[in-house]
Amino acid sequence: MIVWVNGAFGSGKTTLVEELRGRWPEALVFDPEMIGYVLREIVEVPTGDFQDQRLWRRQVAEFAVGLVEEYRRPVLAPMTLVNPAYVDEVSGAERR
């Protein structure tokens, strides 16, 4: 199970995930921004927003699914996704 916590910047997504983690100790916390930081170290991100990179969206979905498959534990992911097409792309890949 992947629980994606989406919301406005600064709205408390990380705080909520920390609270959930305390009540759901087997859950893994995955911050999709980490993949963005790695991507920026390797290639230029022309728009400045790594979410605009298709590779970021694909890798985030793959990584979240991989965590669930490999460790058989739920995953909590706090990350703002504003673009509806990106939400569909990431969640669609996770569902498949």
Biopython code that builds the backbone (N, CA, C, O; Angstrom):
import numpy as np
from Bio.PDB.StructureBuilder import StructureBuilder

atoms = [
    (1, "MET", "N", (0.844, -1.168, 0.000)),
    (1, "MET", "CA", (0.000, 0.000, 0.000)),
    (1, "MET", "C", (0.897, 1.240, 0.000)),
    (1, "MET", "O", (1.858, 1.328, 0.764)),
    (2, "ILE", "N", (0.566, 2.186, -0.862)),
    (2, "ILE", "CA", (1.277, 3.460, -0.910)),
    (2, "ILE", "C", (0.295, 4.553, -0.509)),
    (2, "ILE", "O", (-0.760, 4.706, -1.125)),
    (3, "VAL", "N", (0.645, 5.305, 0.516)),
    (3, "VAL", "CA", (-0.175, 6.432, 0.953)),
    (3, "VAL", "C", (0.571, 7.697, 0.568)),
    (3, "VAL", "O", (1.565, 8.063, 1.194)),
    (4, "TRP", "N", (0.077, 8.358, -0.468)),
    (4, "TRP", "CA", (0.678, 9.586, -0.959)),
    (4, "TRP", "C", (-0.031, 10.747, -0.274)),
    (4, "TRP", "O", (-1.243, 10.908, -0.420)),
    (5, "VAL", "N", (0.710, 11.550, 0.467)),
    (5, "VAL", "CA", (0.122, 12.694, 1.161)),
    (5, "VAL", "C", (0.426, 13.925, 0.320)),
    (5, "VAL", "O", (1.552, 14.422, 0.304)),
    (6, "ASN", "N", (-0.592, 14.406, -0.376)),
    (6, "ASN", "CA", (-0.469, 15.561, -1.256)),
    (6, "ASN", "C", (-1.130, 16.761, -0.584)),
    (6, "ASN", "O", (-2.101, 16.613, 0.157)),
    (7, "GLY", "N", (-0.603, 17.927, -0.846)),
    (7, "GLY", "CA", (-1.192, 19.135, -0.284)),
    (7, "GLY", "C", (-0.325, 20.334, -0.604)),
    (7, "GLY", "O", (0.750, 20.201, -1.188)),
    (8, "ALA", "N", (-0.788, 21.479, -0.226)),
    (8, "ALA", "CA", (-0.073, 22.725, -0.503)),
    (8, "ALA", "C", (1.295, 22.726, 0.182)),
    (8, "ALA", "O", (1.500, 22.067, 1.201)),
    (9, "PHE", "N", (2.217, 23.480, -0.402)),
    (9, "PHE", "CA", (3.539, 23.631, 0.196)),
    (9, "PHE", "C", (3.382, 24.222, 1.596)),
    (9, "PHE", "O", (2.664, 25.204, 1.786)),
    (10, "GLY", "N", (4.057, 23.621, 2.568)),
    (10, "GLY", "CA", (4.015, 24.122, 3.937)),
    (10, "GLY", "C", (2.756, 23.793, 4.708)),
    (10, "GLY", "O", (2.523, 24.355, 5.779)),
    (11, "SER", "N", (1.930, 22.884, 4.182)),
    (11, "SER", "CA", (0.649, 22.590, 4.833)),
    (11, "SER", "C", (0.744, 21.537, 5.940)),
    (11, "SER", "O", (-0.240, 21.286, 6.636)),
    (12, "GLY", "N", (1.916, 20.921, 6.109)),
    (12, "GLY", "CA", (2.069, 19.941, 7.177)),
    (12, "GLY", "C", (2.094, 18.498, 6.714)),
    (12, "GLY", "O", (1.829, 17.595, 7.507)),
    (13, "LYS", "N", (2.405, 18.261, 5.455)),
    (13, "LYS", "CA", (2.443, 16.884, 4.940)),
    (13, "LYS", "C", (3.470, 16.032, 5.696)),
    (13, "LYS", "O", (3.174, 14.913, 6.114)),
    (14, "THR", "N", (4.667, 16.571, 5.862)),
    (14, "THR", "CA", (5.723, 15.827, 6.553)),
    (14, "THR", "C", (5.354, 15.597, 8.012)),
    (14, "THR", "O", (5.600, 14.519, 8.553)),
    (15, "THR", "N", (4.774, 16.589, 8.643)),
    (15, "THR", "CA", (4.337, 16.448, 10.036)),
    (15, "THR", "C", (3.276, 15.362, 10.144)),
    (15, "THR", "O", (3.311, 14.549, 11.068)),
    (16, "LEU", "N", (2.339, 15.342, 9.212)),
    (16, "LEU", "CA", (1.305, 14.310, 9.207)),
    (16, "LEU", "C", (1.924, 12.926, 9.025)),
    (16, "LEU", "O", (1.552, 11.980, 9.718)),
    (17, "VAL", "N", (2.868, 12.812, 8.093)),
    (17, "VAL", "CA", (3.511, 11.518, 7.860)),
    (17, "VAL", "C", (4.278, 11.067, 9.101)),
    (17, "VAL", "O", (4.261, 9.883, 9.437)),
    (18, "GLU", "N", (4.944, 11.987, 9.782)),
    (18, "GLU", "CA", (5.640, 11.629, 11.028)),
    (18, "GLU", "C", (4.652, 11.126, 12.079)),
    (18, "GLU", "O", (4.940, 10.167, 12.796)),
    (19, "GLU", "N", (3.501, 11.765, 12.169)),
    (19, "GLU", "CA", (2.461, 11.332, 13.111)),
    (19, "GLU", "C", (1.934, 9.940, 12.718)),
    (19, "GLU", "O", (1.768, 9.069, 13.572)),
    (20, "LEU", "N", (1.678, 9.746, 11.427)),
    (20, "LEU", "CA", (1.211, 8.437, 10.962)),
    (20, "LEU", "C", (2.246, 7.358, 11.233)),
    (20, "LEU", "O", (1.906, 6.252, 11.652)),
    (21, "ARG", "N", (3.501, 7.680, 10.995)),
    (21, "ARG", "CA", (4.594, 6.715, 11.212)),
    (21, "ARG", "C", (4.648, 6.281, 12.677)),
    (21, "ARG", "O", (4.918, 5.117, 12.973)),
    (22, "GLY", "N", (4.395, 7.205, 13.581)),
    (22, "GLY", "CA", (4.371, 6.863, 14.995)),
    (22, "GLY", "C", (3.252, 5.897, 15.354)),
    (22, "GLY", "O", (3.380, 5.105, 16.288)),
    (23, "ARG", "N", (2.166, 5.964, 14.616)),
    (23, "ARG", "CA", (1.022, 5.092, 14.882)),
    (23, "ARG", "C", (1.034, 3.837, 14.019)),
    (23, "ARG", "O", (0.280, 2.894, 14.257)),
    (24, "TRP", "N", (1.909, 3.843, 13.007)),
    (24, "TRP", "CA", (1.968, 2.745, 12.044)),
    (24, "TRP", "C", (3.446, 2.380, 11.862)),
    (24, "TRP", "O", (4.024, 2.636, 10.806)),
    (25, "PRO", "N", (4.050, 1.786, 12.883)),
    (25, "PRO", "CA", (5.503, 1.600, 12.913)),
    (25, "PRO", "C", (6.078, 0.776, 11.764)),
    (25, "PRO", "O", (7.255, 0.926, 11.435)),
    (26, "GLU", "N", (5.283, -0.082, 11.153)),
    (26, "GLU", "CA", (5.816, -0.878, 10.042)),
    (26, "GLU", "C", (5.908, -0.093, 8.735)),
    (26, "GLU", "O", (6.549, -0.546, 7.787)),
    (27, "ALA", "N", (5.280, 1.067, 8.676)),
    (27, "ALA", "CA", (5.302, 1.870, 7.452)),
    (27, "ALA", "C", (6.692, 2.450, 7.208)),
    (27, "ALA", "O", (7.404, 2.829, 8.137)),
    (28, "LEU", "N", (7.051, 2.505, 5.926)),
    (28, "LEU", "CA", (8.298, 3.139, 5.502)),
    (28, "LEU", "C", (7.980, 4.548, 5.027)),
    (28, "LEU", "O", (6.937, 4.775, 4.414)),
    (29, "VAL", "N", (8.862, 5.487, 5.304)),
    (29, "VAL", "CA", (8.677, 6.867, 4.834)),
    (29, "VAL", "C", (9.598, 7.080, 3.645)),
    (29, "VAL", "O", (10.806, 6.862, 3.735)),
    (30, "PHE", "N", (9.022, 7.506, 2.539)),
    (30, "PHE", "CA", (9.759, 7.761, 1.305)),
    (30, "PHE", "C", (9.505, 9.204, 0.881)),
    (30, "PHE", "O", (8.367, 9.587, 0.612)),
    (31, "ASP", "N", (10.569, 9.999, 0.823)),
    (31, "ASP", "CA", (10.460, 11.384, 0.383)),
    (31, "ASP", "C", (10.865, 11.462, -1.085)),
    (31, "ASP", "O", (12.055, 11.370, -1.388)),
    (32, "PRO", "N", (9.918, 11.628, -2.008)),
    (32, "PRO", "CA", (10.218, 11.671, -3.433)),
    (32, "PRO", "C", (11.178, 12.797, -3.837)),
    (32, "PRO", "O", (11.799, 12.732, -4.898)),
    (33, "GLU", "N", (11.300, 13.823, -2.995)),
    (33, "GLU", "CA", (12.238, 14.899, -3.320)),
    (33, "GLU", "C", (13.659, 14.377, -3.415)),
    (33, "GLU", "O", (14.467, 14.926, -4.165)),
    (34, "MET", "N", (13.982, 13.330, -2.672)),
    (34, "MET", "CA", (15.346, 12.784, -2.702)),
    (34, "MET", "C", (15.727, 12.367, -4.120)),
    (34, "MET", "O", (16.867, 12.566, -4.540)),
    (35, "ILE", "N", (14.800, 11.801, -4.844)),
    (35, "ILE", "CA", (15.080, 11.414, -6.231)),
    (35, "ILE", "C", (15.323, 12.666, -7.071)),
    (35, "ILE", "O", (16.168, 12.659, -7.966)),
    (36, "GLY", "N", (14.595, 13.724, -6.790)),
    (36, "GLY", "CA", (14.816, 14.985, -7.494)),
    (36, "GLY", "C", (16.197, 15.553, -7.229)),
    (36, "GLY", "O", (16.843, 16.072, -8.139)),
    (37, "TYR", "N", (16.656, 15.458, -5.986)),
    (37, "TYR", "CA", (17.989, 15.961, -5.640)),
    (37, "TYR", "C", (19.066, 15.187, -6.394)),
    (37, "TYR", "O", (20.023, 15.776, -6.897)),
    (38, "VAL", "N", (18.910, 13.872, -6.469)),
    (38, "VAL", "CA", (19.871, 13.050, -7.199)),
    (38, "VAL", "C", (19.839, 13.413, -8.682)),
    (38, "VAL", "O", (20.889, 13.564, -9.307)),
    (39, "LEU", "N", (18.659, 13.552, -9.238)),
    (39, "LEU", "CA", (18.526, 13.887, -10.656)),
    (39, "LEU", "C", (19.227, 15.205, -10.972)),
    (39, "LEU", "O", (19.915, 15.312, -11.988)),
    (40, "ARG", "N", (19.061, 16.205, -10.115)),
    (40, "ARG", "CA", (19.708, 17.508, -10.324)),
    (40, "ARG", "C", (21.232, 17.417, -10.292)),
    (40, "ARG", "O", (21.915, 18.214, -10.934)),
    (41, "GLU", "N", (21.765, 16.446, -9.545)),
    (41, "GLU", "CA", (23.219, 16.258, -9.492)),
    (41, "GLU", "C", (23.759, 15.686, -10.801)),
    (41, "GLU", "O", (24.934, 15.860, -11.124)),
    (42, "ILE", "N", (22.896, 15.004, -11.549)),
    (42, "ILE", "CA", (23.346, 14.299, -12.753)),
    (42, "ILE", "C", (23.076, 15.094, -14.027)),
    (42, "ILE", "O", (23.927, 15.156, -14.914)),
    (43, "VAL", "N", (21.898, 15.699, -14.119)),
    (43, "VAL", "CA", (21.517, 16.424, -15.336)),
    (43, "VAL", "C", (20.953, 17.801, -14.993)),
    (43, "VAL", "O", (20.531, 18.058, -13.866)),
    (44, "GLU", "N", (20.958, 18.660, -15.977)),
    (44, "GLU", "CA", (20.339, 19.972, -15.816)),
    (44, "GLU", "C", (18.822, 19.816, -15.871)),
    (44, "GLU", "O", (18.293, 19.054, -16.680)),
    (45, "VAL", "N", (18.146, 20.533, -15.017)),
    (45, "VAL", "CA", (16.683, 20.539, -15.016)),
    (45, "VAL", "C", (16.270, 21.921, -15.527)),
    (45, "VAL", "O", (16.217, 22.876, -14.753)),
    (46, "PRO", "N", (15.978, 22.032, -16.823)),
    (46, "PRO", "CA", (15.771, 23.343, -17.455)),
    (46, "PRO", "C", (14.732, 24.237, -16.779)),
    (46, "PRO", "O", (14.919, 25.451, -16.704)),
    (47, "THR", "N", (13.644, 23.652, -16.288)),
    (47, "THR", "CA", (12.591, 24.473, -15.678)),
    (47, "THR", "C", (12.891, 24.789, -14.218)),
    (47, "THR", "O", (12.248, 25.652, -13.622)),
    (48, "GLY", "N", (13.868, 24.089, -13.642)),
    (48, "GLY", "CA", (14.172, 24.255, -12.225)),
    (48, "GLY", "C", (13.320, 23.368, -11.322)),
    (48, "GLY", "O", (13.605, 23.236, -10.132)),
    (49, "ASP", "N", (12.285, 22.766, -11.880)),
    (49, "ASP", "CA", (11.395, 21.889, -11.108)),
    (49, "ASP", "C", (11.575, 20.463, -11.591)),
    (49, "ASP", "O", (11.181, 20.124, -12.707)),
    (50, "PHE", "N", (12.173, 19.624, -10.747)),
    (50, "PHE", "CA", (12.446, 18.247, -11.171)),
    (50, "PHE", "C", (11.180, 17.475, -11.483)),
    (50, "PHE", "O", (11.241, 16.464, -12.183)),
    (51, "GLN", "N", (10.020, 17.922, -10.982)),
    (51, "GLN", "CA", (8.775, 17.228, -11.314)),
    (51, "GLN", "C", (8.465, 17.309, -12.801)),
    (51, "GLN", "O", (7.719, 16.481, -13.325)),
    (52, "ASP", "N", (9.029, 18.300, -13.487)),
    (52, "ASP", "CA", (8.821, 18.430, -14.927)),
    (52, "ASP", "C", (9.606, 17.385, -15.722)),
    (52, "ASP", "O", (9.376, 17.212, -16.919)),
    (53, "GLN", "N", (10.519, 16.701, -15.066)),
    (53, "GLN", "CA", (11.312, 15.667, -15.728)),
    (53, "GLN", "C", (10.550, 14.347, -15.690)),
    (53, "GLN", "O", (10.204, 13.851, -14.617)),
    (54, "ARG", "N", (10.293, 13.786, -16.860)),
    (54, "ARG", "CA", (9.575, 12.512, -16.933)),
    (54, "ARG", "C", (10.305, 11.422, -16.152)),
    (54, "ARG", "O", (9.678, 10.566, -15.529)),
    (55, "LEU", "N", (11.635, 11.464, -16.191)),
    (55, "LEU", "CA", (12.413, 10.463, -15.461)),
    (55, "LEU", "C", (12.132, 10.529, -13.960)),
    (55, "LEU", "O", (12.049, 9.492, -13.300)),
    (56, "TRP", "N", (11.986, 11.740, -13.417)),
    (56, "TRP", "CA", (11.671, 11.865, -11.992)),
    (56, "TRP", "C", (10.347, 11.182, -11.682)),
    (56, "TRP", "O", (10.251, 10.396, -10.740)),
    (57, "ARG", "N", (9.330, 11.484, -12.475)),
    (57, "ARG", "CA", (8.001, 10.908, -12.213)),
    (57, "ARG", "C", (8.035, 9.387, -12.318)),
    (57, "ARG", "O", (7.440, 8.690, -11.497)),
    (58, "ARG", "N", (8.723, 8.880, -13.320)),
    (58, "ARG", "CA", (8.822, 7.439, -13.511)),
    (58, "ARG", "C", (9.589, 6.780, -12.356)),
    (58, "ARG", "O", (9.168, 5.746, -11.839)),
    (59, "GLN", "N", (10.706, 7.379, -11.956)),
    (59, "GLN", "CA", (11.520, 6.802, -10.894)),
    (59, "GLN", "C", (10.820, 6.849, -9.534)),
    (59, "GLN", "O", (10.953, 5.926, -8.731)),
    (60, "VAL", "N", (10.085, 7.912, -9.285)),
    (60, "VAL", "CA", (9.344, 8.011, -8.020)),
    (60, "VAL", "C", (8.329, 6.871, -7.924)),
    (60, "VAL", "O", (8.233, 6.202, -6.895)),
    (61, "ALA", "N", (7.580, 6.660, -8.991)),
    (61, "ALA", "CA", (6.589, 5.578, -8.984)),
    (61, "ALA", "C", (7.277, 4.229, -8.832)),
    (61, "ALA", "O", (6.847, 3.406, -8.025)),
    (62, "GLU", "N", (8.336, 3.993, -9.594)),
    (62, "GLU", "CA", (9.065, 2.721, -9.528)),
    (62, "GLU", "C", (9.636, 2.475, -8.132)),
    (62, "GLU", "O", (9.564, 1.363, -7.608)),
    (63, "PHE", "N", (10.203, 3.523, -7.538)),
    (63, "PHE", "CA", (10.825, 3.374, -6.225)),
    (63, "PHE", "C", (9.788, 3.051, -5.159)),
    (63, "PHE", "O", (10.002, 2.166, -4.331)),
    (64, "ALA", "N", (8.673, 3.760, -5.175)),
    (64, "ALA", "CA", (7.613, 3.510, -4.189)),
    (64, "ALA", "C", (7.075, 2.089, -4.322)),
    (64, "ALA", "O", (6.908, 1.382, -3.328)),
    (65, "VAL", "N", (6.807, 1.683, -5.548)),
    (65, "VAL", "CA", (6.320, 0.321, -5.783)),
    (65, "VAL", "C", (7.384, -0.691, -5.367)),
    (65, "VAL", "O", (7.067, -1.712, -4.757)),
    (66, "GLY", "N", (8.631, -0.412, -5.694)),
    (66, "GLY", "CA", (9.722, -1.311, -5.313)),
    (66, "GLY", "C", (9.833, -1.492, -3.815)),
    (66, "GLY", "O", (10.078, -2.601, -3.339)),
    (67, "LEU", "N", (9.657, -0.414, -3.063)),
    (67, "LEU", "CA", (9.695, -0.525, -1.599)),
    (67, "LEU", "C", (8.608, -1.466, -1.085)),
    (67, "LEU", "O", (8.856, -2.312, -0.226)),
    (68, "VAL", "N", (7.408, -1.305, -1.623)),
    (68, "VAL", "CA", (6.298, -2.168, -1.195)),
    (68, "VAL", "C", (6.575, -3.619, -1.574)),
    (68, "VAL", "O", (6.403, -4.520, -0.753)),
    (69, "GLU", "N", (7.002, -3.847, -2.816)),
    (69, "GLU", "CA", (7.238, -5.215, -3.280)),
    (69, "GLU", "C", (8.404, -5.881, -2.541)),
    (69, "GLU", "O", (8.320, -7.049, -2.161)),
    (70, "GLU", "N", (9.468, -5.142, -2.347)),
    (70, "GLU", "CA", (10.677, -5.714, -1.742)),
    (70, "GLU", "C", (10.525, -5.964, -0.241)),
    (70, "GLU", "O", (10.959, -6.994, 0.275)),
    (71, "TYR", "N", (9.908, -5.012, 0.445)),
    (71, "TYR", "CA", (9.856, -5.096, 1.908)),
    (71, "TYR", "C", (8.491, -5.474, 2.453)),
    (71, "TYR", "O", (8.345, -5.704, 3.653)),
    (72, "ARG", "N", (7.486, -5.543, 1.581)),
    (72, "ARG", "CA", (6.128, -5.936, 2.006)),
    (72, "ARG", "C", (5.629, -5.098, 3.169)),
    (72, "ARG", "O", (5.034, -5.601, 4.123)),
    (73, "ARG", "N", (5.894, -3.792, 3.056)),
    (73, "ARG", "CA", (5.459, -2.845, 4.088)),
    (73, "ARG", "C", (4.786, -1.664, 3.402)),
    (73, "ARG", "O", (5.096, -1.361, 2.250)),
    (74, "PRO", "N", (3.877, -1.001, 4.091)),
    (74, "PRO", "CA", (3.255, 0.191, 3.506)),
    (74, "PRO", "C", (4.274, 1.324, 3.392)),
    (74, "PRO", "O", (5.252, 1.378, 4.137)),
    (75, "VAL", "N", (4.027, 2.217, 2.453)),
    (75, "VAL", "CA", (4.909, 3.356, 2.203)),
    (75, "VAL", "C", (4.116, 4.647, 2.358)),
    (75, "VAL", "O", (3.018, 4.785, 1.821)),
    (76, "LEU", "N", (4.687, 5.584, 3.098)),
    (76, "LEU", "CA", (4.105, 6.925, 3.263)),
    (76, "LEU", "C", (4.974, 7.907, 2.490)),
    (76, "LEU", "O", (6.187, 7.960, 2.696)),
    (77, "ALA", "N", (4.365, 8.681, 1.605)),
    (77, "ALA", "CA", (5.124, 9.606, 0.757)),
    (77, "ALA", "C", (4.526, 11.003, 0.828)),
    (77, "ALA", "O", (3.462, 11.245, 0.259)),
    (78, "PRO", "N", (5.194, 11.930, 1.518)),
    (78, "PRO", "CA", (4.710, 13.315, 1.548)),
    (78, "PRO", "C", (5.305, 14.105, 0.384)),
    (78, "PRO", "O", (6.519, 14.300, 0.325)),
    (79, "MET", "N", (4.464, 14.558, -0.535)),
    (79, "MET", "CA", (4.981, 15.296, -1.685)),
    (79, "MET", "C", (3.860, 16.054, -2.365)),
    (79, "MET", "O", (2.808, 15.488, -2.659)),
    (80, "THR", "N", (4.083, 17.324, -2.614)),
    (80, "THR", "CA", (3.113, 18.133, -3.333)),
    (80, "THR", "C", (3.210, 17.848, -4.823)),
    (80, "THR", "O", (4.276, 17.996, -5.421)),
    (81, "LEU", "N", (2.108, 17.444, -5.413)),
    (81, "LEU", "CA", (1.984, 17.338, -6.866)),
    (81, "LEU", "C", (0.812, 18.227, -7.268)),
    (81, "LEU", "O", (-0.337, 17.962, -6.914)),
    (82, "VAL", "N", (1.122, 19.276, -8.005)),
    (82, "VAL", "CA", (0.093, 20.237, -8.394)),
    (82, "VAL", "C", (-0.462, 19.933, -9.783)),
    (82, "VAL", "O", (-1.665, 20.050, -10.018)),
    (83, "ASN", "N", (0.405, 19.552, -10.683)),
    (83, "ASN", "CA", (0.007, 19.305, -12.066)),
    (83, "ASN", "C", (-0.829, 18.024, -12.139)),
    (83, "ASN", "O", (-0.324, 16.947, -11.824)),
    (84, "PRO", "N", (-2.104, 18.124, -12.551)),
    (84, "PRO", "CA", (-2.966, 16.933, -12.592)),
    (84, "PRO", "C", (-2.427, 15.822, -13.490)),
    (84, "PRO", "O", (-2.626, 14.641, -13.204)),
    (85, "ALA", "N", (-1.750, 16.192, -14.566)),
    (85, "ALA", "CA", (-1.182, 15.172, -15.455)),
    (85, "ALA", "C", (-0.084, 14.390, -14.735)),
    (85, "ALA", "O", (0.060, 13.186, -14.943)),
    (86, "TYR", "N", (0.687, 15.070, -13.893)),
    (86, "TYR", "CA", (1.742, 14.394, -13.136)),
    (86, "TYR", "C", (1.144, 13.474, -12.078)),
    (86, "TYR", "O", (1.648, 12.377, -11.839)),
    (87, "VAL", "N", (0.066, 13.931, -11.449)),
    (87, "VAL", "CA", (-0.627, 13.083, -10.465)),
    (87, "VAL", "C", (-1.102, 11.806, -11.150)),
    (87, "VAL", "O", (-0.895, 10.704, -10.643)),
    (88, "ASP", "N", (-1.732, 11.966, -12.294)),
    (88, "ASP", "CA", (-2.227, 10.799, -13.038)),
    (88, "ASP", "C", (-1.096, 9.870, -13.457)),
    (88, "ASP", "O", (-1.219, 8.648, -13.372)),
    (89, "GLU", "N", (0.010, 10.463, -13.911)),
    (89, "GLU", "CA", (1.140, 9.658, -14.371)),
    (89, "GLU", "C", (1.754, 8.850, -13.223)),
    (89, "GLU", "O", (1.983, 7.649, -13.364)),
    (90, "VAL", "N", (2.017, 9.499, -12.101)),
    (90, "VAL", "CA", (2.643, 8.810, -10.967)),
    (90, "VAL", "C", (1.682, 7.786, -10.364)),
    (90, "VAL", "O", (2.057, 6.634, -10.146)),
    (91, "SER", "N", (0.450, 8.203, -10.095)),
    (91, "SER", "CA", (-0.496, 7.270, -9.456)),
    (91, "SER", "C", (-0.871, 6.130, -10.401)),
    (91, "SER", "O", (-1.073, 4.998, -9.963)),
    (92, "GLY", "N", (-0.961, 6.429, -11.685)),
    (92, "GLY", "CA", (-1.250, 5.368, -12.661)),
    (92, "GLY", "C", (-0.157, 4.326, -12.711)),
    (92, "GLY", "O", (-0.436, 3.128, -12.775)),
    (93, "ALA", "N", (1.092, 4.774, -12.684)),
    (93, "ALA", "CA", (2.225, 3.849, -12.688)),
    (93, "ALA", "C", (2.250, 3.031, -11.403)),
    (93, "ALA", "O", (2.567, 1.841, -11.429)),
    (94, "GLU", "N", (1.920, 3.657, -10.284)),
    (94, "GLU", "CA", (1.899, 2.933, -9.008)),
    (94, "GLU", "C", (0.788, 1.874, -9.017)),
    (94, "GLU", "O", (0.982, 0.765, -8.519)),
    (95, "ARG", "N", (-0.362, 2.214, -9.577)),
    (95, "ARG", "CA", (-1.475, 1.255, -9.614)),
    (95, "ARG", "C", (-1.149, 0.041, -10.479)),
    (95, "ARG", "O", (-1.508, -1.087, -10.141)),
    (96, "ARG", "N", (-0.465, 0.283, -11.600)),
    (96, "ARG", "CA", (-0.103, -0.826, -12.503)),
    (96, "ARG", "C", (0.875, -1.729, -11.809)),
    (96, "ARG", "O", (1.311, -2.725, -12.386)),
]
sb = StructureBuilder()
sb.init_structure("model")
sb.init_model(0)
sb.init_chain("A")
sb.init_seg("    ")
for serial, (resi, resn, name, xyz) in enumerate(atoms, 1):
    if name == "N":
        sb.init_residue(resn, " ", resi, " ")
    sb.init_atom(name, np.array(xyz, "f"), 0.0, 1.0, " ", f" {name:<3s}", serial, name[0])
structure = sb.get_structure()
